[in-house]
């Protein structure tokens, strides 16, 4: 059948090609049954004869024959059959995929082609003269198209799909869509037309044959996650519109049912029993109850509540978020002697309820019985704290109050009392061990401490480890045992010129006692000062009093200080009084009453620097002086250079001495004369005990030849020439000293360099040392100084002047 169809197609294409012209364009105008040429502009368009008899070829893909696949025949009107025409092919695949018979124009395909790789090829053909190689026709382009066959099966975009749908969904709920594609030509036949079907997953799911959408196929009652959660569905896609002979592709779809809250929680048992010691503190866990829920995640979260029972006030329940268990805890103290057991009803339900599945059975209730265990409890005081009062003048041994405690257990063990001495370090109180009476051990003073807080311990006789504490607050009641005194030290003065009845001071009083009705003080002049008093006291009635003058004038020279005794009395029982002395100084005042001058005593009492301030100033001065001394010492220490600079190697170092010595008078230093006269070294050693602060008189130390002094008044001898002196003695002396140091066991073990102030024999100025000069008062000639160069010009000017210049 397919072969017949291809033949018909080839016939139609051949007829169609005969009507096409590839090299020219025919323009015909039918007027009166004839054909006329149409003239455009000045050029006459002539009909050109068709040069090629083809335009495109068709080739079936996936050819399986052993010979080359014949495509078609190219023929030119220039080919007369004489064998002089050669067909030439170029373009895509020319020569390797497509070949042409150069003699007759037959076109063949050399290998099997796949339309899915390339659907068409564009080629070019021409004819040339075999002898000359000249083109006989212009090059023309044509197309070779591949006919599609159903050689590709449908392919899904994924090998495995994963989808989900809530459990108890309605029929037809969409789950997921699968998609497949076919590489065949969708424009040619049904090779790429796909139809979806389900091969595995019945009867739970179905698939739309055209779109590939998978839907639920059963109702809510059949799709229950708690019964079955996972499903595996196989979907097939078939081309050729599902007809027989079409190719098929398949994929796997894993579908999971997601949870909804369609199951209420249920207790694992209906009755729970627990026991708890009566000594358990508030918040102590009694036990855990468990409920199960077939749902998962948030749908399985639950909370517990106590709904009834005689222990609703004694216990609480909470939910453990990790285990979803109900934790029963103690909320109030338990007492075995009062009640030995409790019964409570506990309800559990989900925290999130789905209205679609909520019903009367969405809650569950269980009964919990809790038994209280008897334990040996410590004594229990009848009060949480005690407040006691006692007068501050109470005698030692007086009872302040009492405490009471008892053993709450059935045994009723006797109790003894004691005071926690950490709360009564001064041992002011004690307690009777049998009856709990608190009494005094020492006298008390409210003005020193108004409150005393102690702790009393109650301990069982039979079990001393069982004890309890109770705080006791003792307040001391005030009695009038302190007389009032001046509120402060008053410094009062009176002007020499004043008037009688002038107020010079207002005084007030204080009292350490605290009467319940408040303080009330009375002021008056003491009896010993009432006789011939120069001042008077006026009580103001508000716990203050004014000091008034009784004379119009006072003399600072006659009496500079007055002492005014003031008696202060309180209003409590018993009444107490005291006398305070007010010192009044007589001062010179200006017209406005301001003090100008008082006596020496008054001046000495004027404000000034206190002793503490003077001590602080003195300490600051001492600290500053120490800082200055320390800074100076550090500065001197920095100036001292170390004897050996390098610490890495103390050997082979040059020791440098910066001491200049005492000059020519210092004979303790090294004598250069010993270098010039080694023979005199022994004599020098023998004379070491002689005075070394004068010039030696030994003639061996001086050169034998001296230049005569020209004048007797000269102070300096001319230098001695050393050019002719032999230095062998010096070398011998140095070698001798080296040998002595090498043989000396007390010498340092390090190599050292000793520097001697010896100029040598080659100095132009010769020696300037006074060791080679003779002490003479004769005049000398200093004109030779001018020959020493510009450095000695100033010296030559000084010593070369005439005597008249210095007269």
C-alpha positions in Angstrom: 0.0 0.0 0.0 2.8 2.4 0.9 4.6 1.7 -2.4 1.4 2.5 -4.4 1.1 5.8 -2.5 4.7 6.8 -3.2 4.2 6.1 -6.9 1.2 8.3 -7.1 3.2 11.1 -5.3 6.1 10.8 -7.7 3.6 11.0 -10.7 2.1 14.2 -9.4 5.4 15.7 -8.7 6.6 14.9 -12.2 3.6 16.6 -13.8 4.1 19.6 -11.6 7.8 19.9 -12.5 7.0 20.0 -16.2 5.1 23.2 -15.6 8.0 25.0 -13.9 10.7 27.0 -15.6 14.0 27.4 -13.7 15.9 29.7 -16.1 13.3 32.1 -17.5 9.9 33.6 -17.0 7.1 33.3 -19.4 4.7 36.2 -19.7 1.7 35.5 -21.8 -1.2 37.6 -22.6 -4.1 35.9 -24.3 -5.9 38.4 -26.5 -8.2 37.2 -29.3 -7.0 33.6 -28.8 -3.3 34.5 -29.7 -0.1 35.0 -27.7 1.6 38.3 -27.9 4.8 39.6 -26.4 4.5 42.2 -23.8 6.8 45.2 -24.1 8.2 46.8 -20.9 9.9 50.0 -21.6 12.2 49.8 -24.6 13.1 46.1 -24.1 11.1 43.3 -25.5 10.8 40.3 -23.2 11.2 37.1 -25.1 10.1 33.7 -24.0 13.1 31.6 -23.0 12.9 27.8 -23.3 13.0 25.9 -20.0 16.6 24.6 -19.4 16.0 22.3 -16.3 13.1 19.8 -15.8 13.3 19.6 -12.0 13.2 21.7 -8.8 13.1 19.4 -5.8 13.4 15.7 -5.0 12.0 13.5 -2.2 13.9 10.7 -0.4 12.6 8.2 2.1 14.6 8.1 5.4 16.1 5.1 6.9 16.7 3.3 3.6 17.8 -0.3 4.4 18.8 -1.5 0.9 22.3 -2.6 0.0 22.6 -0.4 -3.2 22.6 3.3 -3.5 19.2 4.8 -3.1 18.0 6.3 -6.3 16.7 9.9 -5.9 16.0 11.1 -9.4 17.4 12.2 -12.7 18.8 15.6 -13.7 18.5 16.4 -17.4 19.4 19.5 -19.4 18.3 20.5 -22.8 21.9 20.9 -23.7 22.4 17.2 -23.4 21.9 15.8 -26.9 23.1 12.3 -25.9 26.4 12.7 -27.7 28.4 12.2 -24.4 29.9 15.8 -24.5 27.9 17.0 -21.4 29.1 16.4 -17.9 26.8 16.9 -14.8 28.4 18.5 -11.8 26.9 18.4 -8.2 27.8 20.7 -5.3 26.2 21.8 -2.0 25.4 20.0 1.3 26.5 16.4 1.3 27.6 16.5 -2.3 30.2 13.8 -3.0 29.9 11.9 0.2 26.1 11.7 0.8 24.8 12.5 -2.6 26.5 11.5 -5.9 25.5 12.1 -9.5 26.3 10.2 -12.6 28.2 12.8 -14.7 27.1 11.2 -17.9 23.3 10.8 -17.5 22.5 12.9 -14.4 21.2 10.1 -12.2 21.2 11.3 -8.5 21.7 8.7 -5.7 22.1 8.7 -1.9 25.1 6.8 -0.7 24.0 6.0 2.8 21.1 5.8 5.2 19.7 9.1 6.2 17.7 10.1 9.3 15.1 12.9 9.0 15.3 13.6 12.7 18.9 14.5 12.2 18.4 16.7 9.1 15.1 17.1 7.3 16.4 18.4 3.9 19.6 19.2 2.0 20.2 22.1 -0.4 22.3 21.2 -3.5 23.4 22.9 -6.7 23.8 21.4 -10.1 25.2 22.5 -13.5 26.4 21.0 -16.8 29.8 21.6 -18.4 31.5 20.6 -21.6 33.7 17.6 -21.0 36.3 18.9 -23.5 36.5 22.5 -22.6 35.2 22.5 -19.1 32.9 25.4 -19.9 29.6 25.7 -18.2 26.7 25.1 -20.6 24.0 26.1 -18.2 24.0 28.5 -15.2 24.2 26.8 -11.8 20.8 26.1 -10.3 19.8 25.2 -6.7 17.5 22.4 -5.8 16.3 20.7 -2.5 16.3 17.0 -1.5 13.7 16.5 1.3 13.5 13.4 3.4 10.1 11.6 3.8 9.4 10.8 7.4 8.6 7.3 8.6 7.4 6.3 12.1 10.8 5.3 13.4 10.8 7.1 16.8 8.9 6.1 19.8 7.4 8.7 22.2 9.8 10.0 24.9 8.6 11.4 28.3 10.3 14.5 29.7 11.2 12.5 33.0 11.9 8.9 33.6 10.1 9.0 37.0 7.5 11.5 38.0 6.5 12.3 41.6 3.1 13.6 42.6 0.9 13.9 45.6 -2.8 14.4 46.4 -4.6 14.9 49.7 -6.2 11.8 51.0 -10.0 11.6 50.8 -10.1 13.7 47.7 -13.1 13.7 45.4 -13.2 11.8 42.2 -11.4 13.5 39.3 -9.0 15.5 41.5 -5.9 16.4 39.5 -2.7 14.9 40.6 0.0 15.6 38.1 0.5 16.0 34.3 2.9 14.0 32.3 4.2 15.1 28.9 5.8 13.0 26.0 7.2 14.1 22.7 7.8 12.3 19.4 10.7 13.1 17.1 8.8 12.2 14.0 7.3 14.8 11.7 4.1 16.0 13.1 3.1 17.6 9.8 3.2 14.3 7.9 0.8 11.6 8.9 0.1 10.4 12.4 3.7 9.5 13.3 3.9 12.2 16.0 0.3 12.1 17.2 0.3 10.7 20.7 -2.4 9.1 22.9 -1.9 8.6 26.7 -3.1 5.5 28.6 -2.6 4.0 32.0 -1.2 0.5 32.2 -0.7 0.2 35.9 -2.6 2.1 38.7 -6.2 1.0 38.1 -8.6 1.5 39.6 -7.2 4.3 41.7 -6.2 6.8 39.0 -6.9 7.7 35.4 -5.2 9.7 32.7 -6.5 12.0 30.1 -5.6 10.5 26.7 -4.9 13.8 25.1 -3.4 16.0 27.8 -1.7 13.4 30.1 -3.3 14.8 33.2 -3.6 12.1 35.9 -6.7 12.2 38.2 -8.1 10.3 41.0 -10.6 7.6 40.0 -12.0 6.6 43.4 -14.0 8.5 46.0 -13.0 9.9 49.4 -13.8 6.7 51.3 -11.4 4.6 49.2 -8.4 7.0 49.2 -7.3 6.8 52.8 -3.6 7.5 53.7 -3.8 5.5 56.8 -4.7 2.4 54.8 -2.3 3.0 51.8 0.0 6.0 51.4 2.0 5.3 48.2 1.0 4.3 44.7 3.0 3.5 41.6 1.3 4.3 38.3 2.7 3.5 34.8 1.6 5.8 32.0 2.1 4.9 28.3 2.2 7.3 25.3 1.5 5.7 21.8 2.0 7.4 18.4 0.0 6.9 15.2 -3.0 8.2 17.3 -3.0 5.0 19.2 -3.6 2.8 16.2 -2.1 -0.7 15.8 1.5 -0.6 14.7 2.3 2.6 16.5 5.3 2.9 18.8 4.9 3.2 22.6 6.9 5.0 25.4 6.2 4.7 29.1 7.0 6.4 32.4 6.6 5.7 36.1 4.6 8.1 38.3 5.0 7.7 42.1 1.9 9.2 43.8 1.7 9.8 47.6 -1.4 10.6 49.6 -0.9 13.6 51.9 -2.3 13.6 55.3 -5.5 15.4 56.5 -6.7 15.5 60.0 -9.4 12.8 59.7 -8.4 10.8 62.8 -8.9 12.0 66.4 -6.3 11.1 69.1 -7.0 8.1 71.3 -5.6 7.2 74.8 -3.7 4.0 74.8 -5.5 3.0 78.1 -8.6 4.3 79.8 -7.2 4.4 83.4 -3.8 5.5 84.5 -2.4 5.2 88.1 0.6 7.1 89.6 2.1 7.7 93.0 3.9 10.8 94.2 5.7 11.6 97.5 4.0 14.2 99.6 7.3 16.2 99.8 7.3 16.9 96.1 7.7 20.5 95.2 5.5 22.5 92.9 6.3 21.6 89.3 7.5 18.1 90.1 6.5 15.6 87.4 4.0 12.9 88.6 3.8 10.8 85.4 3.2 10.8 81.6 0.1 9.7 79.7 0.2 8.8 76.1 -2.3 9.1 73.3 -2.0 8.0 69.7 -3.1 9.6 66.5 -3.0 7.9 63.1 -2.4 11.2 61.4 1.1 12.7 61.1 2.8 16.1 61.4 0.7 19.0 62.6 -2.4 16.9 62.2 -1.1 14.7 65.0 -0.4 17.5 67.4 -2.5 17.3 70.5 -3.1 19.0 73.9 -4.3 17.6 77.2 -6.6 19.3 79.8 -8.0 18.3 83.2 -11.7 18.5 82.9 -12.9 17.2 86.3 -11.9 15.4 89.5 -11.0 16.3 93.1 -7.4 17.0 92.1 -8.0 19.8 89.6 -6.4 22.4 91.9 -3.6 20.1 93.0 -2.2 19.1 89.7 -1.5 20.5 86.2 -1.0 18.9 82.8 1.1 20.0 79.9 2.1 18.6 76.5 5.6 17.6 75.6 6.1 19.0 72.2 8.7 16.4 71.3 6.9 13.2 72.3 3.3 14.5 72.3 2.8 13.1 75.7 0.8 14.6 78.6 3.0 15.5 81.6 1.1 15.6 84.9 2.9 17.9 87.5 2.2 19.0 91.1 0.8 22.5 91.4 0.2 22.8 95.2 1.9 21.2 98.2 0.6 17.7 99.1 -0.1 16.4 102.5 -0.5 12.7 103.1 -2.0 13.3 106.5 -4.9 15.3 104.9 -5.5 13.4 101.7 -3.9 10.2 100.4 -5.3 10.0 96.8 -6.8 12.1 94.0 -8.8 11.2 90.9 -8.8 13.4 87.8 -10.4 13.2 84.3 -8.1 14.2 81.4 -9.2 15.0 77.9 -7.1 15.0 74.7 -7.8 16.6 71.4 -6.0 17.9 68.3 -4.7 21.4 68.2 -5.8 21.8 64.6 -9.2 20.4 63.7 -10.4 20.0 60.1 -14.1 21.0 60.0 -14.8 18.5 57.2 -14.0 15.5 59.5 -14.8 17.0 62.9 -17.4 15.0 64.8 -18.4 14.3 68.3 -15.8 11.6 68.6 -12.9 13.9 68.0 -12.0 14.0 71.7 -11.0 11.2 74.1 -11.1 11.1 77.9 -9.1 9.0 80.4 -9.1 8.6 84.2 -6.0 9.2 86.2 -5.7 8.1 89.9 -2.8 9.6 91.9 -1.8 8.3 95.2 0.2 10.4 97.8 3.0 8.6 99.6 3.9 9.4 103.2 7.4 10.7 103.8 9.2 11.8 106.9 8.8 15.6 106.7 10.6 18.3 108.7 8.8 20.2 111.4 6.4 22.7 110.3 6.1 26.2 111.9 2.6 27.6 112.5 3.7 30.8 110.9 5.8 31.6 107.8 7.6 34.4 109.8 7.4 35.9 113.3 7.4 39.6 114.4 8.4 40.4 118.0 8.7 43.6 119.9 10.8 44.4 123.0 11.7 47.6 124.8 15.3 48.6 124.5 15.8 48.8 128.2 14.6 45.2 128.8 16.7 43.3 131.2 18.8 40.3 130.3 16.7 37.1 130.4 13.4 38.8 129.5 11.3 36.8 127.0 10.8 38.5 123.7 8.3 36.0 122.2 7.9 32.4 121.2 7.8 30.2 118.1 6.0 26.9 117.6 6.6 24.0 115.3 5.3 20.5 115.1 6.1 17.3 113.2 3.4 17.0 110.5 3.8 13.2 110.3 1.6 10.7 112.2 4.5 9.9 114.5 4.4 13.4 115.9 8.1 13.4 116.8 9.1 15.9 119.5 10.8 19.1 118.3 13.7 21.1 119.7 14.5 24.7 118.9 17.8 26.5 118.3 19.1 29.8 116.8 21.1 29.9 113.6 24.1 31.7 115.0 25.1 32.9 111.5 22.1 35.3 111.9 23.0 36.3 115.5 26.8 36.7 115.5 26.7 38.9 118.7 24.7 36.3 120.6 22.1 38.8 121.7 19.2 36.3 121.8 18.6 32.7 122.7 15.7 30.3 122.4 14.4 27.7 124.8 14.9 24.3 123.1 11.7 22.8 124.5 9.0 25.5 124.3 10.5 27.9 121.7 10.6 31.0 123.9 13.0 33.7 122.7 14.8 35.7 125.4 17.6 38.2 125.7 21.3 37.4 126.4 22.6 40.9 126.3 21.3 44.5 126.7 20.0 46.2 123.6 20.1 49.8 122.4 17.6 51.0 119.9 19.7 53.9 118.9 22.5 51.5 117.8 20.3 48.9 116.0 16.6 49.2 115.8 15.8 45.9 114.2 17.3 42.4 114.7 16.6 39.6 112.2 17.3 36.1 113.3 16.5 32.6 112.1 15.2 29.8 114.4 15.7 26.1 113.6 13.2 23.4 114.5 14.7 19.9 114.5 13.1 16.5 115.1 14.5 14.6 118.1 14.2 11.2 116.4 15.7 12.4 113.1 18.0 15.4 113.4 18.3 15.6 109.6 14.8 16.7 109.5 14.8 20.5 110.3 13.3 23.7 109.1 14.0 27.4 109.5 11.7 30.3 110.2 12.7 34.0 110.1 12.1 36.1 113.3 12.0 39.9 113.1 12.6 41.7 116.4 11.8 45.4 116.7 13.2 47.4 119.6 10.7 49.8 121.2 12.1 53.2 122.0 12.3 54.7 125.5 13.4 58.2 126.4 17.0 57.6 127.4 18.7 60.3 125.4 18.7 64.0 126.2 18.3 66.5 123.4 21.4 68.4 122.3 22.2 71.2 119.9 21.7 70.3 116.3 25.1 71.6 115.3 28.1 73.6 116.6 27.1 77.2 116.3 29.7 80.0 115.6 28.0 83.2 116.9 29.2 86.8 117.1 27.8 90.0 118.3 28.7 93.5 117.1 30.2 96.0 119.5 27.5 98.4 118.6 24.1 96.8 118.6 20.8 97.3 120.4 19.1 95.4 123.2 16.8 92.6 122.1 18.7 92.0 118.9 18.6 88.4 117.8 22.1 87.2 117.0 21.5 83.4 116.6 18.7 80.8 116.1 19.4 77.4 117.6 17.7 74.0 117.2 18.0 70.6 118.9 18.1 66.9 118.0 17.2 63.8 120.0 18.3 60.3 119.2 15.0 59.0 120.6 11.9 58.7 118.5 8.8 59.3 120.6 5.5 58.2 119.1 4.0 61.8 119.4 7.1 63.4 117.8 9.8 65.6 119.3 9.0 68.7 121.4 11.8 70.7 122.8 11.9 73.6 125.3 14.8 76.1 125.4 15.7 78.3 128.4 18.7 80.0 129.9 20.5 77.7 132.3 20.2 78.6 135.9 24.0 79.1 136.3 23.9 81.7 133.5 20.8 83.5 134.4 22.5 85.8 137.0 23.7 89.0 135.4 23.5 87.5 131.9 24.4 89.6 128.9 22.1 87.5 126.7 18.7 85.9 126.9 17.0 82.9 125.3 13.6 83.1 123.6 11.7 79.8 122.9 10.0 80.1 119.5 7.7 77.2 120.2 8.7 75.3 117.0 11.7 73.4 118.5 13.9 76.4 117.8 15.0 79.3 120.0 16.5 82.7 119.5 19.5 84.1 121.3 18.9 87.9 122.1 21.2 90.6 123.4 20.3 92.4 126.6 22.7 95.4 126.2 23.1 98.0 123.5 26.9 97.8 123.3 29.8 95.4 123.9 33.5 96.1 124.1 35.8 93.7 122.3 38.7 95.1 124.4 36.9 94.6 127.6 35.6 91.1 127.0 35.9 89.4 123.6 34.1 86.1 124.3 30.9 85.3 126.1 29.6 81.8 127.1 25.9 81.5 127.0 24.5 78.2 128.7 21.3 77.1 127.1 19.2 74.3 128.7 17.2 72.0 126.3 14.4 69.8 127.6 12.3 67.2 125.8 8.6 66.4 126.3 8.8 62.6 126.6 8.6 60.5 129.8 10.8 60.7 131.7 11.7 64.2 130.7 15.4 64.7 130.0 17.4 67.8 129.5 20.9 68.9 128.7 22.8 72.2 128.8 24.6 73.4 125.7 27.1 76.2 125.8 26.9 78.8 123.0 30.1 80.7 122.4 29.5 84.4 121.4 32.4 86.5 120.1 32.5 90.2 120.1 33.4 91.7 116.7 33.7 95.0 114.9 30.9 95.4 112.3 30.0 97.8 109.6 26.8 99.8 109.5 25.0 96.9 107.9 26.0 94.5 110.7 28.5 92.6 108.7 31.6 91.4 110.7 34.8 93.2 110.0 37.2 92.3 112.7 37.2 89.9 115.7 39.8 89.1 118.3 42.7 86.8 117.8 40.8 83.7 118.9 38.0 84.5 116.5 40.6 84.9 113.7 42.2 81.6 114.5 38.9 79.9 114.2 38.3 81.4 110.8 38.0 78.9 107.9 41.4 77.8 106.5 43.2 74.8 105.2 42.5 71.7 107.2 45.1 69.3 108.4 44.2 66.7 105.7 44.6 69.3 103.0 48.1 70.3 104.3 49.1 66.6 104.4 47.9 66.1 100.8 49.9 69.1 99.6 53.0 67.8 101.4 52.6 64.3 99.9 52.3 65.8 96.4 55.5 67.8 96.8 57.4 64.7 98.0 56.1 62.7 95.0 57.2 65.4 92.6 60.6 65.6 94.2 61.1 61.8 93.9 60.1 61.9 90.2 62.7 64.6 89.5 65.4 62.6 91.3 64.5 59.4 89.4 64.5 61.2 86.1 68.0 62.6 86.8 69.3 59.2 87.8 68.0 57.6 84.6 69.4 60.4 82.5 72.9 59.9 84.0 72.7 56.1 83.5 71.9 56.5 79.8 75.0 58.6 79.3 77.3 55.8 80.6 78.4 53.6 77.7 79.0 50.0 78.4 82.6 48.8 78.5 81.9 46.1 76.0 79.4 47.1 73.4 78.8 43.7 71.8 77.5 40.9 73.9 77.9 38.2 71.3 81.7 37.9 71.6 83.7 39.5 74.5 87.0 38.5 73.0 89.3 40.5 70.8 87.7 43.8 71.8 89.3 47.2 71.9 88.9 48.8 75.3 88.5 52.5 75.0 89.3 54.8 78.0 88.0 58.4 77.8 89.7 59.6 80.9 91.9 62.5 80.0 94.0 62.4 83.2 95.3 65.2 85.3 97.6 66.8 82.8 101.3 67.2 83.2 101.1 67.2 87.0 99.5 63.8 87.0 102.4 61.5 87.3 100.2 58.5 88.2 99.4 58.1 84.5 101.8 56.4 82.2 105.1 58.2 81.8 106.1 58.5 78.2 109.7 58.9 79.4 109.8 55.2 80.2 109.3 54.5 76.5 112.3 56.6 75.6 114.5 55.3 78.4 113.7 51.7 79.2 116.7 51.6 81.5 115.0 54.0 83.8 112.0 51.7 84.3 113.5 49.9 87.2 114.4 53.2 88.9 110.8 54.3 88.4 109.5 51.2 90.0 111.7 51.7 93.1 110.6 55.3 93.4 106.9 54.3 93.2 106.5 55.2 96.9 107.8 58.8 96.3 105.5 61.6 95.4 104.2 61.4 91.9 102.7 64.9 91.7 106.0 66.6 90.7 108.3 66.4 87.7 111.0 63.7 88.2 114.5 65.0 88.5 116.2 61.9 87.0 118.3 63.2 84.0 117.9 59.9 82.3 114.3 60.7 81.6 115.2 63.8 79.5 117.0 63.9 76.2 120.8 64.6 76.4 120.7 67.4 73.9 118.8 70.6 74.3 118.7 73.7 72.4 120.1 76.7 74.3 117.5 79.2 75.4 118.1 82.6 73.9 116.6 84.5 76.7 116.3 83.9 80.4 112.7 85.0 80.6 111.4 82.4 78.2 108.8 80.0 79.7 108.9 77.2 77.1 111.7 75.3 75.6 111.8 74.7 71.9 110.8 71.1 71.0 113.6 68.6 70.7 114.1 66.9 67.4 113.4 63.2 67.4 114.4 62.4 63.9 117.6 60.8 64.9 116.3 58.8 67.8 116.4 55.0 67.5 113.0 53.3 68.2 114.5 50.0 69.1 114.3 50.7 72.8 110.6 51.3 72.4 110.1 48.0 70.7 112.1 46.2 73.3 110.0 47.9 76.1 106.8 46.9 74.5 107.9 43.3 73.9 108.9 43.1 77.6 105.5 44.3 78.7 103.8 41.9 76.4 105.8 39.0 77.8 105.0 40.1 81.4 101.3 40.2 80.6 101.5 36.7 79.0 103.2 35.3 82.0 100.9 37.0 84.5 98.2 34.5 85.8 96.1 37.4 87.0 95.9 39.1 83.7 92.6 39.0 81.7 92.4 36.1 79.4 91.3 38.3 76.5 93.3 40.0 73.9 93.4 43.8 74.4 94.9 46.8 72.7 96.7 49.3 74.9 97.0 52.8 73.4 100.0 54.9 74.5 100.2 58.7 73.8 103.4 58.5 71.9 103.5 60.6 68.7 106.5 58.8 67.1 109.5 60.3 65.4 108.0 61.7 62.2 106.1 64.7 63.5 106.8 68.0 61.8 106.1 69.9 65.0 108.3 67.4 66.9 107.4 66.8 70.6 105.4 69.4 72.5 105.6 67.5 75.8 107.1 69.3 78.8 108.9 66.1 79.7 111.7 67.0 77.3 111.9 70.6 78.4 114.2 72.1 81.0 112.9 74.3 83.7 114.6 77.6 83.0 113.7 81.1 83.4 115.9 82.2 80.4 114.4 83.9 77.5 113.6 81.6 74.6 113.2 82.3 70.9 109.7 81.5 69.6 110.2 82.5 66.0 110.3 78.9 65.0 106.5 78.8 65.7 106.0 80.7 62.5 107.5 77.8 60.5 104.9 75.4 61.8 102.2 76.5 59.5 98.9 78.4 59.7 97.7 76.3 62.6 100.3 77.8 64.9 100.1 81.3 63.6 98.1 82.5 66.5 100.6 81.0 69.0 103.5 82.6 67.1 101.8 86.0 67.4 101.4 85.6 71.1 104.9 84.4 72.0 106.7 86.3 69.2 105.8 89.8 70.4 108.4 92.2 71.9 108.8 92.6 75.6 107.4 96.2 75.2 104.1 94.7 74.2 103.6 93.1 77.6 105.0 96.0 79.7 
